[in-house]
């Protein structure tokens, strides 16, 4: 970040996880975590299969569509199909996201 700042591109990173109501800032999170390789493998396999299904679902749509993408805050896999109509304004209220930002993003 110091290098970017020296180039005139200052960076500010919000250390609070987004979309999570009761959370701890990343630098302050010291909770122990258990890694289960079998569960991680099974989750990865599920993501691979879901990715294949969503890609097949997307192929039948003739309009603009997104690639399969992951929402990291909720770990949702999704495909967006665009109708060309204007999307409704986002209602706001997403934990740790400014309503102004949500309104700009989803307007």
C-alpha positions in Angstrom: 0.0 0.0 0.0 2.9 2.3 0.7 4.1 1.8 -2.9 0.7 2.7 -4.3 0.5 5.7 -2.1 3.9 6.8 -3.3 2.6 6.6 -6.9 -0.4 8.9 -6.0 -2.9 6.0 -5.6 -3.7 5.9 -1.9 -5.5 2.8 -0.8 -7.8 2.5 2.2 -9.0 -1.0 3.1 -11.9 -1.6 5.3 -10.9 -4.4 7.7 -14.5 -5.4 8.6 -16.0 -8.4 6.8 -18.9 -7.4 4.6 -22.4 -8.8 4.7 -21.8 -10.4 8.2 -23.8 -8.9 11.1 -21.7 -10.0 14.1 -18.1 -10.0 13.0 -14.7 -9.1 14.1 -12.2 -7.0 12.1 -9.7 -9.2 10.2 -6.6 -8.0 12.1 -8.4 -8.6 15.5 -9.7 -12.1 14.6 -7.6 -14.6 16.6 -10.2 -17.4 16.9 -8.8 -20.8 16.4 -9.9 -22.5 13.2 -10.1 -26.2 12.5 -9.2 -27.4 9.0 -10.9 -30.6 7.8 -9.4 -31.7 4.5 -12.3 -34.1 3.8 -14.9 -31.4 4.3 -12.9 -28.9 2.2 -12.6 -31.5 -0.6 -16.3 -32.3 -0.5 -17.2 -28.6 -0.6 -14.9 -28.1 -3.6 -16.5 -31.1 -5.4 -20.0 -29.6 -4.7 -18.8 -26.2 -6.2 -17.5 -28.0 -9.3 -20.8 -29.8 -9.8 -22.9 -26.7 -9.2 -20.7 -24.7 -11.6 -21.5 -27.3 -14.3 -25.2 -27.1 -13.6 -25.2 -23.3 -13.7 -23.2 -23.2 -17.0 -25.8 -25.6 -18.5 -28.6 -23.4 -17.2 -27.0 -20.3 -18.7 -26.7 -21.8 -22.2 -30.4 -21.8 -22.9 -30.6 -18.0 -22.5 -30.1 -15.9 -25.6 -29.5 -12.5 -23.9 -26.6 -11.2 -21.9 -25.5 -13.4 -19.0 -22.6 -13.4 -16.6 -20.2 -16.2 -16.0 -20.7 -18.3 -12.9 -19.5 -16.2 -10.0 -19.1 -16.6 -6.3 -20.4 -14.1 -3.7 -17.7 -14.5 -1.1 -19.7 -12.9 1.7 -22.3 -15.7 1.6 -20.5 -18.3 -0.5 -23.3 -18.3 -3.1 -22.6 -19.4 -6.6 -24.8 -17.5 -9.1 -25.4 -16.8 -12.8 -26.9 -13.4 -13.7 -29.2 -13.2 -16.7 -29.8 -9.6 -17.8 -33.2 -8.7 -19.2 -32.3 -5.1 -20.2 -34.8 -3.6 -17.8 -33.6 -1.3 -15.0 -33.1 -3.1 -11.7 -34.9 -1.8 -8.7 -32.9 0.2 -6.1 -31.3 -1.8 -3.5 -33.1 -1.4 -0.1 -29.8 -1.1 1.8 -29.4 -2.6 5.3 -26.5 -5.0 4.4 -24.3 -5.4 7.4 -21.0 -3.5 7.2 -21.8 -1.9 3.8 -22.7 1.7 3.6 -26.3 2.3 2.3 -24.9 4.9 0.0 -22.5 2.3 -1.6 -25.3 -0.2 -1.9 -27.6 2.4 -3.6 -24.9 3.2 -6.1 -24.0 -0.4 -6.7 -27.5 -1.7 -7.2 -29.2 1.4 -8.7 
